[in-house]
Amino acid sequence: MPDIHILRPHALGLADARALAERWVQDAQERHGMTCVHTQGPEHDEVTFKQPGVDGLLTVTADRFELTAELGFLLRSFTPRITATIESRLDELLNNNTPPPSPHKL
C-alpha cells in the first residue's frame, strides 16, 4: 500500500491533462529536484518520479489524475506535510487550467 494516494477527477480530456502533467513534471524537477519520466500512451500517460527517499507514479487519464508514492523510512514522518504540498500544487494547476466557459450561441 502506498504511503501517499491522491485522486483528482477533472474534465480536461487527455490532451489538456497531458499538458498539465508536463507542467507538474517541470515543477517537480525545478522545485524538488525530482527525476521524472513522462510516458505517453493512447489511453493514459504515466509519470514516474524519484528522488532520494521518494518513488512515485502519476497516472494521467482523460478524466482523472492519480498519484501514488512510497516514502523512505526517514520521510514517512512527513507524510501529511508532503501529501498536503502535492495536493496543493496539483489543485492549483487544476484550478488555473480550468477551460473557459463555452460561448453562448445566438
Gaussian input, Z-matrix of N, CA and C with variables (Angstrom, degrees):
# hf/3-21g

backbone

0 1
 N
 C     1     B1
 C     2     B2     1     A1
 N     3     B3     2     A2     1     D1
 C     4     B4     3     A3     2     D2
 C     5     B5     4     A4     3     D3
 N     6     B6     5     A5     4     D4
 C     7     B7     6     A6     5     D5
 C     8     B8     7     A7     6     D6
 N     9     B9     8     A8     7     D7
 C    10    B10     9     A9     8     D8
 C    11    B11    10    A10     9     D9
 N    12    B12    11    A11    10    D10
 C    13    B13    12    A12    11    D11
 C    14    B14    13    A13    12    D12
 N    15    B15    14    A14    13    D13
 C    16    B16    15    A15    14    D14
 C    17    B17    16    A16    15    D15
 N    18    B18    17    A17    16    D16
 C    19    B19    18    A18    17    D17
 C    20    B20    19    A19    18    D18
 N    21    B21    20    A20    19    D19
 C    22    B22    21    A21    20    D20
 C    23    B23    22    A22    21    D21
 N    24    B24    23    A23    22    D22
 C    25    B25    24    A24    23    D23
 C    26    B26    25    A25    24    D24
 N    27    B27    26    A26    25    D25
 C    28    B28    27    A27    26    D26
 C    29    B29    28    A28    27    D27
 N    30    B30    29    A29    28    D28
 C    31    B31    30    A30    29    D29
 C    32    B32    31    A31    30    D30
 N    33    B33    32    A32    31    D31
 C    34    B34    33    A33    32    D32
 C    35    B35    34    A34    33    D33
 N    36    B36    35    A35    34    D34
 C    37    B37    36    A36    35    D35
 C    38    B38    37    A37    36    D36
 N    39    B39    38    A38    37    D37
 C    40    B40    39    A39    38    D38
 C    41    B41    40    A40    39    D39
 N    42    B42    41    A41    40    D40
 C    43    B43    42    A42    41    D41
 C    44    B44    43    A43    42    D42
 N    45    B45    44    A44    43    D43
 C    46    B46    45    A45    44    D44
 C    47    B47    46    A46    45    D45
 N    48    B48    47    A47    46    D46
 C    49    B49    48    A48    47    D47
 C    50    B50    49    A49    48    D48
 N    51    B51    50    A50    49    D49
 C    52    B52    51    A51    50    D50
 C    53    B53    52    A52    51    D51
 N    54    B54    53    A53    52    D52
 C    55    B55    54    A54    53    D53
 C    56    B56    55    A55    54    D54
 N    57    B57    56    A56    55    D55
 C    58    B58    57    A57    56    D56
 C    59    B59    58    A58    57    D57
 N    60    B60    59    A59    58    D58
 C    61    B61    60    A60    59    D59
 C    62    B62    61    A61    60    D60
 N    63    B63    62    A62    61    D61
 C    64    B64    63    A63    62    D62
 C    65    B65    64    A64    63    D63
 N    66    B66    65    A65    64    D64
 C    67    B67    66    A66    65    D65
 C    68    B68    67    A67    66    D66
 N    69    B69    68    A68    67    D67
 C    70    B70    69    A69    68    D68
 C    71    B71    70    A70    69    D69
 N    72    B72    71    A71    70    D70
 C    73    B73    72    A72    71    D71
 C    74    B74    73    A73    72    D72
 N    75    B75    74    A74    73    D73
 C    76    B76    75    A75    74    D74
 C    77    B77    76    A76    75    D75
 N    78    B78    77    A77    76    D76
 C    79    B79    78    A78    77    D77
 C    80    B80    79    A79    78    D78
 N    81    B81    80    A80    79    D79
 C    82    B82    81    A81    80    D80
 C    83    B83    82    A82    81    D81
 N    84    B84    83    A83    82    D82
 C    85    B85    84    A84    83    D83
 C    86    B86    85    A85    84    D84
 N    87    B87    86    A86    85    D85
 C    88    B88    87    A87    86    D86
 C    89    B89    88    A88    87    D87
 N    90    B90    89    A89    88    D88
 C    91    B91    90    A90    89    D89
 C    92    B92    91    A91    90    D90
 N    93    B93    92    A92    91    D91
 C    94    B94    93    A93    92    D92
 C    95    B95    94    A94    93    D93
 N    96    B96    95    A95    94    D94
 C    97    B97    96    A96    95    D95
 C    98    B98    97    A97    96    D96
 N    99    B99    98    A98    97    D97
 C   100   B100    99    A99    98    D98
 C   101   B101   100   A100    99    D99
 N   102   B102   101   A101   100   D100
 C   103   B103   102   A102   101   D101
 C   104   B104   103   A103   102   D102
 N   105   B105   104   A104   103   D103
 C   106   B106   105   A105   104   D104
 C   107   B107   106   A106   105   D105
 N   108   B108   107   A107   106   D106
 C   109   B109   108   A108   107   D107
 C   110   B110   109   A109   108   D108
 N   111   B111   110   A110   109   D109
 C   112   B112   111   A111   110   D110
 C   113   B113   112   A112   111   D111
 N   114   B114   113   A113   112   D112
 C   115   B115   114   A114   113   D113
 C   116   B116   115   A115   114   D114
 N   117   B117   116   A116   115   D115
 C   118   B118   117   A117   116   D116
 C   119   B119   118   A118   117   D117
 N   120   B120   119   A119   118   D118
 C   121   B121   120   A120   119   D119
 C   122   B122   121   A121   120   D120
 N   123   B123   122   A122   121   D121
 C   124   B124   123   A123   122   D122
 C   125   B125   124   A124   123   D123
 N   126   B126   125   A125   124   D124
 C   127   B127   126   A126   125   D125
 C   128   B128   127   A127   126   D126
 N   129   B129   128   A128   127   D127
 C   130   B130   129   A129   128   D128
 C   131   B131   130   A130   129   D129
 N   132   B132   131   A131   130   D130
 C   133   B133   132   A132   131   D131
 C   134   B134   133   A133   132   D132
 N   135   B135   134   A134   133   D133
 C   136   B136   135   A135   134   D134
 C   137   B137   136   A136   135   D135
 N   138   B138   137   A137   136   D136
 C   139   B139   138   A138   137   D137
 C   140   B140   139   A139   138   D138
 N   141   B141   140   A140   139   D139
 C   142   B142   141   A141   140   D140
 C   143   B143   142   A142   141   D141
 N   144   B144   143   A143   142   D142
 C   145   B145   144   A144   143   D143
 C   146   B146   145   A145   144   D144
 N   147   B147   146   A146   145   D145
 C   148   B148   147   A147   146   D146
 C   149   B149   148   A148   147   D147
 N   150   B150   149   A149   148   D148
 C   151   B151   150   A150   149   D149
 C   152   B152   151   A151   150   D150
 N   153   B153   152   A152   151   D151
 C   154   B154   153   A153   152   D152
 C   155   B155   154   A154   153   D153
 N   156   B156   155   A155   154   D154
 C   157   B157   156   A156   155   D155
 C   158   B158   157   A157   156   D156
 N   159   B159   158   A158   157   D157
 C   160   B160   159   A159   158   D158
 C   161   B161   160   A160   159   D159
 N   162   B162   161   A161   160   D160
 C   163   B163   162   A162   161   D161
 C   164   B164   163   A163   162   D162
 N   165   B165   164   A164   163   D163
 C   166   B166   165   A165   164   D164
 C   167   B167   166   A166   165   D165
 N   168   B168   167   A167   166   D166
 C   169   B169   168   A168   167   D167
 C   170   B170   169   A169   168   D168
 N   171   B171   170   A170   169   D169
 C   172   B172   171   A171   170   D170
 C   173   B173   172   A172   171   D171
 N   174   B174   173   A173   172   D172
 C   175   B175   174   A174   173   D173
 C   176   B176   175   A175   174   D174
 N   177   B177   176   A176   175   D175
 C   178   B178   177   A177   176   D176
 C   179   B179   178   A178   177   D177
 N   180   B180   179   A179   178   D178
 C   181   B181   180   A180   179   D179
 C   182   B182   181   A181   180   D180
 N   183   B183   182   A182   181   D181
 C   184   B184   183   A183   182   D182
 C   185   B185   184   A184   183   D183
 N   186   B186   185   A185   184   D184
 C   187   B187   186   A186   185   D185
 C   188   B188   187   A187   186   D186
 N   189   B189   188   A188   187   D187
 C   190   B190   189   A189   188   D188
 C   191   B191   190   A190   189   D189
 N   192   B192   191   A191   190   D190
 C   193   B193   192   A192   191   D191
 C   194   B194   193   A193   192   D192
 N   195   B195   194   A194   193   D193
 C   196   B196   195   A195   194   D194
 C   197   B197   196   A196   195   D195
 N   198   B198   197   A197   196   D196
 C   199   B199   198   A198   197   D197
 C   200   B200   199   A199   198   D198
 N   201   B201   200   A200   199   D199
 C   202   B202   201   A201   200   D200
 C   203   B203   202   A202   201   D201
 N   204   B204   203   A203   202   D202
 C   205   B205   204   A204   203   D203
 C   206   B206   205   A205   204   D204
 N   207   B207   206   A206   205   D205
 C   208   B208   207   A207   206   D206
 C   209   B209   208   A208   207   D207
 N   210   B210   209   A209   208   D208
 C   211   B211   210   A210   209   D209
 C   212   B212   211   A211   210   D210
 N   213   B213   212   A212   211   D211
 C   214   B214   213   A213   212   D212
 C   215   B215   214   A214   213   D213
 N   216   B216   215   A215   214   D214
 C   217   B217   216   A216   215   D215
 C   218   B218   217   A217   216   D216
 N   219   B219   218   A218   217   D217
 C   220   B220   219   A219   218   D218
 C   221   B221   220   A220   219   D219
 N   222   B222   221   A221   220   D220
 C   223   B223   222   A222   221   D221
 C   224   B224   223   A223   222   D222
 N   225   B225   224   A224   223   D223
 C   226   B226   225   A225   224   D224
 C   227   B227   226   A226   225   D225
 N   228   B228   227   A227   226   D226
 C   229   B229   228   A228   227   D227
 C   230   B230   229   A229   228   D228
 N   231   B231   230   A230   229   D229
 C   232   B232   231   A231   230   D230
 C   233   B233   232   A232   231   D231
 N   234   B234   233   A233   232   D232
 C   235   B235   234   A234   233   D233
 C   236   B236   235   A235   234   D234
 N   237   B237   236   A236   235   D235
 C   238   B238   237   A237   236   D236
 C   239   B239   238   A238   237   D237
 N   240   B240   239   A239   238   D238
 C   241   B241   240   A240   239   D239
 C   242   B242   241   A241   240   D240
 N   243   B243   242   A242   241   D241
 C   244   B244   243   A243   242   D242
 C   245   B245   244   A244   243   D243
 N   246   B246   245   A245   244   D244
 C   247   B247   246   A246   245   D245
 C   248   B248   247   A247   246   D246
 N   249   B249   248   A248   247   D247
 C   250   B250   249   A249   248   D248
 C   251   B251   250   A250   249   D249
 N   252   B252   251   A251   250   D250
 C   253   B253   252   A252   251   D251
 C   254   B254   253   A253   252   D252
 N   255   B255   254   A254   253   D253
 C   256   B256   255   A255   254   D254
 C   257   B257   256   A256   255   D255
 N   258   B258   257   A257   256   D256
 C   259   B259   258   A258   257   D257
 C   260   B260   259   A259   258   D258
 N   261   B261   260   A260   259   D259
 C   262   B262   261   A261   260   D260
 C   263   B263   262   A262   261   D261
 N   264   B264   263   A263   262   D262
 C   265   B265   264   A264   263   D263
 C   266   B266   265   A265   264   D264
 N   267   B267   266   A266   265   D265
 C   268   B268   267   A267   266   D266
 C   269   B269   268   A268   267   D267
 N   270   B270   269   A269   268   D268
 C   271   B271   270   A270   269   D269
 C   272   B272   271   A271   270   D270
 N   273   B273   272   A272   271   D271
 C   274   B274   273   A273   272   D272
 C   275   B275   274   A274   273   D273
 N   276   B276   275   A275   274   D274
 C   277   B277   276   A276   275   D275
 C   278   B278   277   A277   276   D276
 N   279   B279   278   A278   277   D277
 C   280   B280   279   A279   278   D278
 C   281   B281   280   A280   279   D279
 N   282   B282   281   A281   280   D280
 C   283   B283   282   A282   281   D281
 C   284   B284   283   A283   282   D282
 N   285   B285   284   A284   283   D283
 C   286   B286   285   A285   284   D284
 C   287   B287   286   A286   285   D285
 N   288   B288   287   A287   286   D286
 C   289   B289   288   A288   287   D287
 C   290   B290   289   A289   288   D288
 N   291   B291   290   A290   289   D289
 C   292   B292   291   A291   290   D290
 C   293   B293   292   A292   291   D291
 N   294   B294   293   A293   292   D292
 C   295   B295   294   A294   293   D293
 C   296   B296   295   A295   294   D294
 N   297   B297   296   A296   295   D295
 C   298   B298   297   A297   296   D296
 C   299   B299   298   A298   297   D297
 N   300   B300   299   A299   298   D298
 C   301   B301   300   A300   299   D299
 C   302   B302   301   A301   300   D300
 N   303   B303   302   A302   301   D301
 C   304   B304   303   A303   302   D302
 C   305   B305   304   A304   303   D303
 N   306   B306   305   A305   304   D304
 C   307   B307   306   A306   305   D305
 C   308   B308   307   A307   306   D306
 N   309   B309   308   A308   307   D307
 C   310   B310   309   A309   308   D308
 C   311   B311   310   A310   309   D309
 N   312   B312   311   A311   310   D310
 C   313   B313   312   A312   311   D311
 C   314   B314   313   A313   312   D312
 N   315   B315   314   A314   313   D313
 C   316   B316   315   A315   314   D314
 C   317   B317   316   A316   315   D315

   B1=1.4497
   B2=1.5331
   B3=1.3462
   B4=1.4662
   B5=1.5265
   B6=1.3147
   B7=1.4621
   B8=1.5233
   B9=1.3238
   B10=1.4658
   B11=1.5181
   B12=1.3286
   B13=1.4633
   B14=1.5222
   B15=1.3278
   B16=1.4609
   B17=1.5179
   B18=1.3107
   B19=1.4622
   B20=1.5241
   B21=1.3269
   B22=1.4576
   B23=1.5237
   B24=1.3351
   B25=1.4704
   B26=1.5294
   B27=1.3202
   B28=1.4580
   B29=1.5195
   B30=1.3062
   B31=1.4654
   B32=1.5227
   B33=1.3314
   B34=1.4612
   B35=1.5211
   B36=1.3141
   B37=1.4483
   B38=1.5257
   B39=1.3262
   B40=1.4601
   B41=1.5288
   B42=1.3132
   B43=1.4732
   B44=1.5310
   B45=1.3226
   B46=1.4606
   B47=1.5192
   B48=1.3331
   B49=1.4720
   B50=1.5206
   B51=1.3068
   B52=1.4739
   B53=1.5338
   B54=1.3183
   B55=1.4697
   B56=1.5296
   B57=1.3155
   B58=1.4552
   B59=1.5277
   B60=1.3195
   B61=1.4704
   B62=1.5242
   B63=1.3165
   B64=1.4648
   B65=1.5192
   B66=1.3290
   B67=1.4717
   B68=1.5266
   B69=1.3394
   B70=1.4606
   B71=1.5298
   B72=1.3408
   B73=1.4627
   B74=1.5232
   B75=1.3161
   B76=1.4684
   B77=1.5247
   B78=1.3149
   B79=1.4584
   B80=1.5298
   B81=1.3208
   B82=1.4734
   B83=1.5249
   B84=1.3249
   B85=1.4624
   B86=1.5225
   B87=1.3310
   B88=1.4634
   B89=1.5239
   B90=1.3164
   B91=1.4673
   B92=1.5261
   B93=1.3378
   B94=1.4621
   B95=1.5257
   B96=1.3217
   B97=1.4538
   B98=1.5178
   B99=1.3178
   B100=1.4618
   B101=1.5242
   B102=1.3075
   B103=1.4487
   B104=1.5202
   B105=1.3242
   B106=1.4688
   B107=1.5240
   B108=1.3297
   B109=1.4574
   B110=1.5242
   B111=1.3400
   B112=1.4660
   B113=1.5228
   B114=1.3288
   B115=1.4650
   B116=1.5150
   B117=1.3352
   B118=1.4546
   B119=1.5221
   B120=1.3231
   B121=1.4562
   B122=1.5146
   B123=1.3172
   B124=1.4641
   B125=1.5318
   B126=1.3212
   B127=1.4683
   B128=1.5291
   B129=1.3258
   B130=1.4590
   B131=1.5219
   B132=1.3221
   B133=1.4554
   B134=1.5201
   B135=1.3123
   B136=1.4557
   B137=1.5278
   B138=1.3193
   B139=1.4576
   B140=1.5196
   B141=1.3269
   B142=1.4612
   B143=1.5235
   B144=1.3196
   B145=1.4601
   B146=1.5222
   B147=1.3333
   B148=1.4690
   B149=1.5118
   B150=1.2788
   B151=1.4589
   B152=1.5224
   B153=1.3053
   B154=1.4618
   B155=1.5309
   B156=1.3082
   B157=1.4567
   B158=1.5159
   B159=1.3418
   B160=1.4622
   B161=1.5198
   B162=1.3284
   B163=1.4685
   B164=1.5116
   B165=1.3405
   B166=1.4481
   B167=1.5071
   B168=1.3256
   B169=1.4565
   B170=1.5196
   B171=1.3343
   B172=1.4559
   B173=1.5191
   B174=1.3249
   B175=1.4600
   B176=1.5241
   B177=1.3268
   B178=1.4616
   B179=1.5200
   B180=1.3342
   B181=1.4622
   B182=1.5256
   B183=1.3011
   B184=1.4567
   B185=1.5258
   B186=1.3432
   B187=1.4654
   B188=1.5306
   B189=1.3555
   B190=1.4680
   B191=1.5251
   B192=1.3276
   B193=1.4617
   B194=1.5224
   B195=1.3134
   B196=1.4614
   B197=1.5163
   B198=1.3216
   B199=1.4527
   B200=1.5167
   B201=1.3274
   B202=1.4585
   B203=1.5193
   B204=1.3306
   B205=1.4626
   B206=1.5197
   B207=1.3069
   B208=1.4610
   B209=1.5207
   B210=1.3158
   B211=1.4616
   B212=1.5173
   B213=1.3122
   B214=1.4507
   B215=1.5192
   B216=1.2935
   B217=1.4615
   B218=1.5243
   B219=1.3262
   B220=1.4597
   B221=1.5276
   B222=1.3271
   B223=1.4656
   B224=1.5283
   B225=1.3103
   B226=1.4715
   B227=1.5145
   B228=1.3104
   B229=1.4708
   B230=1.5324
   B231=1.3331
   B232=1.4631
   B233=1.5257
   B234=1.3224
   B235=1.4656
   B236=1.5277
   B237=1.3338
   B238=1.4742
   B239=1.5305
   B240=1.3115
   B241=1.4684
   B242=1.5314
   B243=1.3255
   B244=1.4628
   B245=1.5239
   B246=1.3269
   B247=1.4669
   B248=1.5221
   B249=1.3210
   B250=1.4662
   B251=1.5249
   B252=1.3229
   B253=1.4655
   B254=1.5222
   B255=1.3246
   B256=1.4701
   B257=1.5200
   B258=1.3383
   B259=1.4653
   B260=1.5296
   B261=1.3070
   B262=1.4558
   B263=1.5261
   B264=1.3167
   B265=1.4728
   B266=1.5238
   B267=1.3208
   B268=1.4619
   B269=1.5278
   B270=1.3270
   B271=1.4672
   B272=1.5289
   B273=1.3226
   B274=1.4617
   B275=1.5240
   B276=1.3190
   B277=1.4628
   B278=1.5279
   B279=1.3215
   B280=1.4682
   B281=1.5263
   B282=1.3216
   B283=1.4667
   B284=1.5167
   B285=1.3250
   B286=1.4676
   B287=1.5172
   B288=1.3147
   B289=1.4531
   B290=1.5309
   B291=1.3244
   B292=1.4523
   B293=1.5182
   B294=1.3347
   B295=1.4617
   B296=1.5249
   B297=1.3241
   B298=1.4606
   B299=1.5223
   B300=1.3225
   B301=1.4621
   B302=1.5212
   B303=1.3100
   B304=1.4719
   B305=1.5209
   B306=1.3247
   B307=1.4700
   B308=1.5322
   B309=1.3170
   B310=1.4704
   B311=1.5084
   B312=1.3233
   B313=1.4615
   B314=1.5178
   B315=1.3016
   B316=1.4583
   B317=1.4866
   A1=109.20
   A2=117.07
   A3=119.88
   A4=111.32
   A5=115.04
   A6=120.67
   A7=111.29
   A8=115.80
   A9=121.45
   A10=108.51
   A11=115.84
   A12=121.42
   A13=107.49
   A14=115.54
   A15=121.76
   A16=108.25
   A17=116.53
   A18=122.42
   A19=107.88
   A20=116.16
   A21=121.22
   A22=109.64
   A23=117.34
   A24=119.49
   A25=109.63
   A26=115.82
   A27=121.43
   A28=108.58
   A29=116.14
   A30=121.58
   A31=110.41
   A32=116.89
   A33=121.40
   A34=114.21
   A35=117.62
   A36=119.86
   A37=108.68
   A38=116.39
   A39=120.10
   A40=112.99
   A41=118.34
   A42=120.00
   A43=111.67
   A44=117.80
   A45=120.24
   A46=111.84
   A47=116.89
   A48=120.32
   A49=110.10
   A50=116.55
   A51=121.54
   A52=110.05
   A53=116.74
   A54=120.67
   A55=110.39
   A56=116.84
   A57=120.42
   A58=110.41
   A59=117.27
   A60=121.30
   A61=110.39
   A62=117.38
   A63=120.65
   A64=110.85
   A65=117.31
   A66=120.63
   A67=109.74
   A68=116.98
   A69=120.88
   A70=110.25
   A71=116.96
   A72=121.78
   A73=110.22
   A74=117.33
   A75=120.61
   A76=110.86
   A77=115.36
   A78=120.46
   A79=110.76
   A80=117.24
   A81=121.29
   A82=111.06
   A83=116.14
   A84=119.63
   A85=111.23
   A86=117.00
   A87=120.71
   A88=112.60
   A89=117.49
   A90=120.93
   A91=113.84
   A92=115.87
   A93=118.85
   A94=114.42
   A95=117.42
   A96=120.48
   A97=114.22
   A98=116.85
   A99=121.23
   A100=110.57
   A101=115.09
   A102=121.19
   A103=106.24
   A104=116.89
   A105=121.52
   A106=110.51
   A107=115.21
   A108=121.82
   A109=106.92
   A110=115.97
   A111=122.09
   A112=107.96
   A113=115.56
   A114=121.96
   A115=108.62
   A116=115.90
   A117=120.72
   A118=110.23
   A119=115.12
   A120=121.39
   A121=110.02
   A122=117.62
   A123=120.25
   A124=113.13
   A125=117.57
   A126=121.88
   A127=112.76
   A128=116.79
   A129=121.24
   A130=109.45
   A131=115.16
   A132=121.99
   A133=108.44
   A134=115.27
   A135=120.99
   A136=108.54
   A137=114.82
   A138=121.44
   A139=106.69
   A140=116.02
   A141=118.98
   A142=107.03
   A143=115.60
   A144=119.30
   A145=109.34
   A146=114.26
   A147=122.22
   A148=110.26
   A149=112.37
   A150=122.75
   A151=103.55
   A152=119.01
   A153=118.19
   A154=111.65
   A155=115.81
   A156=122.01
   A157=115.49
   A158=117.87
   A159=121.18
   A160=109.55
   A161=116.46
   A162=123.12
   A163=106.81
   A164=117.01
   A165=117.83
   A166=114.12
   A167=113.28
   A168=122.23
   A169=108.68
   A170=115.92
   A171=122.61
   A172=106.62
   A173=116.39
   A174=121.68
   A175=107.47
   A176=115.73
   A177=122.69
   A178=107.95
   A179=116.45
   A180=120.79
   A181=108.86
   A182=116.25
   A183=121.32
   A184=112.42
   A185=117.18
   A186=118.78
   A187=115.56
   A188=117.48
   A189=117.54
   A190=111.74
   A191=113.04
   A192=122.62
   A193=105.83
   A194=116.35
   A195=120.12
   A196=108.20
   A197=115.26
   A198=121.61
   A199=109.46
   A200=115.34
   A201=121.53
   A202=107.61
   A203=115.22
   A204=119.09
   A205=109.86
   A206=113.96
   A207=122.70
   A208=106.83
   A209=115.15
   A210=120.29
   A211=109.68
   A212=116.09
   A213=121.20
   A214=110.37
   A215=115.49
   A216=122.38
   A217=112.58
   A218=116.56
   A219=120.24
   A220=113.13
   A221=117.90
   A222=120.46
   A223=113.26
   A224=117.95
   A225=119.64
   A226=112.99
   A227=117.78
   A228=119.25
   A229=111.54
   A230=116.80
   A231=121.36
   A232=112.49
   A233=117.94
   A234=121.64
   A235=112.64
   A236=120.21
   A237=118.66
   A238=112.66
   A239=117.09
   A240=120.57
   A241=111.09
   A242=116.73
   A243=120.75
   A244=109.90
   A245=116.82
   A246=121.32
   A247=110.38
   A248=117.10
   A249=120.98
   A250=111.50
   A251=117.18
   A252=121.17
   A253=110.71
   A254=117.05
   A255=120.74
   A256=110.37
   A257=116.90
   A258=120.35
   A259=111.02
   A260=116.07
   A261=120.56
   A262=111.07
   A263=116.47
   A264=119.54
   A265=111.57
   A266=117.32
   A267=120.24
   A268=110.15
   A269=117.21
   A270=120.48
   A271=111.16
   A272=116.78
   A273=120.33
   A274=110.79
   A275=116.85
   A276=120.34
   A277=110.97
   A278=116.73
   A279=120.16
   A280=111.10
   A281=117.52
   A282=120.67
   A283=112.02
   A284=117.38
   A285=120.66
   A286=112.04
   A287=117.68
   A288=121.15
   A289=111.49
   A290=116.39
   A291=119.31
   A292=108.82
   A293=117.40
   A294=118.63
   A295=110.48
   A296=117.11
   A297=119.48
   A298=110.36
   A299=117.57
   A300=118.88
   A301=110.32
   A302=115.54
   A303=118.36
   A304=109.65
   A305=115.85
   A306=119.06
   A307=109.95
   A308=114.49
   A309=119.65
   A310=109.71
   A311=115.14
   A312=119.40
   A313=108.45
   A314=115.73
   A315=120.13
   A316=112.13
   D1=132.07
   D2=-178.31
   D3=-69.38
   D4=152.83
   D5=175.60
   D6=-72.62
   D7=-31.66
   D8=179.62
   D9=-127.04
   D10=133.12
   D11=175.08
   D12=-141.01
   D13=117.77
   D14=-178.62
   D15=-127.32
   D16=130.84
   D17=178.93
   D18=-125.66
   D19=125.44
   D20=177.91
   D21=-129.47
   D22=110.37
   D23=173.70
   D24=-73.01
   D25=155.42
   D26=176.92
   D27=-155.19
   D28=172.80
   D29=179.10
   D30=-124.62
   D31=34.29
   D32=-173.85
   D33=-81.67
   D34=-26.60
   D35=-168.88
   D36=83.69
   D37=162.61
   D38=-173.63
   D39=-66.52
   D40=-41.51
   D41=-176.79
   D42=-62.16
   D43=-47.06
   D44=179.53
   D45=-71.04
   D46=-35.54
   D47=176.83
   D48=-64.81
   D49=-38.46
   D50=177.75
   D51=-61.90
   D52=-43.80
   D53=179.07
   D54=-63.91
   D55=-40.29
   D56=178.43
   D57=-66.29
   D58=-38.40
   D59=177.14
   D60=-61.64
   D61=-38.00
   D62=177.09
   D63=-63.00
   D64=-38.72
   D65=176.55
   D66=-65.06
   D67=-39.88
   D68=178.08
   D69=-62.86
   D70=-41.91
   D71=178.70
   D72=-60.82
   D73=-48.37
   D74=179.84
   D75=-58.61
   D76=-42.60
   D77=179.64
   D78=-64.30
   D79=-45.59
   D80=-179.54
   D81=-62.08
   D82=-38.01
   D83=179.64
   D84=-71.46
   D85=-45.30
   D86=-175.95
   D87=-73.39
   D88=-45.58
   D89=-175.06
   D90=-81.58
   D91=-33.43
   D92=-170.76
   D93=-121.93
   D94=2.21
   D95=178.04
   D96=65.46
   D97=26.51
   D98=179.86
   D99=-74.02
   D100=148.13
   D101=168.40
   D102=-97.43
   D103=119.86
   D104=-175.29
   D105=-123.56
   D106=143.66
   D107=174.07
   D108=-129.19
   D109=119.91
   D110=-179.29
   D111=-103.30
   D112=114.35
   D113=179.32
   D114=-109.63
   D115=118.66
   D116=-178.54
   D117=-90.38
   D118=142.03
   D119=177.19
   D120=-132.79
   D121=170.60
   D122=-177.41
   D123=-69.25
   D124=-32.16
   D125=-177.07
   D126=-106.88
   D127=-27.02
   D128=-178.96
   D129=-160.26
   D130=162.32
   D131=175.45
   D132=-113.15
   D133=157.15
   D134=174.20
   D135=-129.20
   D136=132.19
   D137=174.73
   D138=-116.71
   D139=113.82
   D140=173.14
   D141=-93.38
   D142=142.33
   D143=179.49
   D144=-138.93
   D145=146.42
   D146=-177.17
   D147=-146.36
   D148=151.20
   D149=164.56
   D150=-162.17
   D151=164.15
   D152=-178.62
   D153=-52.49
   D154=121.70
   D155=178.71
   D156=89.67
   D157=-0.25
   D158=-179.00
   D159=-139.16
   D160=128.27
   D161=171.47
   D162=-132.00
   D163=127.85
   D164=-177.09
   D165=-149.08
   D166=173.40
   D167=-179.78
   D168=-141.71
   D169=129.70
   D170=171.96
   D171=-111.46
   D172=117.51
   D173=177.19
   D174=-99.85
   D175=128.68
   D176=-175.32
   D177=-117.15
   D178=120.81
   D179=176.27
   D180=-123.64
   D181=179.15
   D182=-179.89
   D183=-64.39
   D184=-19.16
   D185=-175.56
   D186=-133.15
   D187=6.42
   D188=177.89
   D189=-162.44
   D190=156.98
   D191=167.65
   D192=-113.89
   D193=132.81
   D194=176.21
   D195=-131.43
   D196=119.79
   D197=-177.83
   D198=-116.50
   D199=130.85
   D200=172.81
   D201=-127.91
   D202=146.21
   D203=179.89
   D204=-149.60
   D205=143.33
   D206=172.95
   D207=-106.12
   D208=133.13
   D209=179.35
   D210=-108.56
   D211=143.57
   D212=174.54
   D213=-68.29
   D214=165.75
   D215=-175.96
   D216=-51.85
   D217=-45.18
   D218=-175.88
   D219=-69.10
   D220=-24.63
   D221=-178.43
   D222=-93.94
   D223=-13.29
   D224=-175.66
   D225=-58.36
   D226=-33.31
   D227=-179.96
   D228=-67.93
   D229=-15.35
   D230=178.49
   D231=-99.47
   D232=11.18
   D233=-175.95
   D234=-51.72
   D235=-49.03
   D236=-179.37
   D237=-60.29
   D238=-40.91
   D239=-179.48
   D240=-68.32
   D241=-43.51
   D242=179.11
   D243=-63.79
   D244=-44.20
   D245=179.03
   D246=-60.37
   D247=-45.83
   D248=179.90
   D249=-61.37
   D250=-39.45
   D251=179.14
   D252=-64.57
   D253=-45.74
   D254=179.52
   D255=-64.53
   D256=-46.08
   D257=180.00
   D258=-60.16
   D259=-43.59
   D260=-178.67
   D261=-61.33
   D262=-46.41
   D263=-178.23
   D264=-68.34
   D265=-41.68
   D266=178.94
   D267=-64.48
   D268=-43.02
   D269=177.91
   D270=-63.89
   D271=-39.38
   D272=177.56
   D273=-61.26
   D274=-45.71
   D275=178.26
   D276=-62.33
   D277=-43.67
   D278=-179.85
   D279=-65.06
   D280=-43.07
   D281=-178.34
   D282=-68.45
   D283=-32.56
   D284=179.35
   D285=-83.58
   D286=-8.08
   D287=-177.53
   D288=-111.78
   D289=15.65
   D290=178.88
   D291=-65.15
   D292=126.57
   D293=-179.64
   D294=-63.38
   D295=147.10
   D296=178.80
   D297=-65.60
   D298=154.79
   D299=178.33
   D300=-62.03
   D301=146.09
   D302=-179.94
   D303=-70.59
   D304=143.86
   D305=-177.89
   D306=-66.31
   D307=147.28
   D308=177.65
   D309=-76.27
   D310=139.45
   D311=175.91
   D312=-85.53
   D313=137.54
   D314=177.87
   D315=-92.73

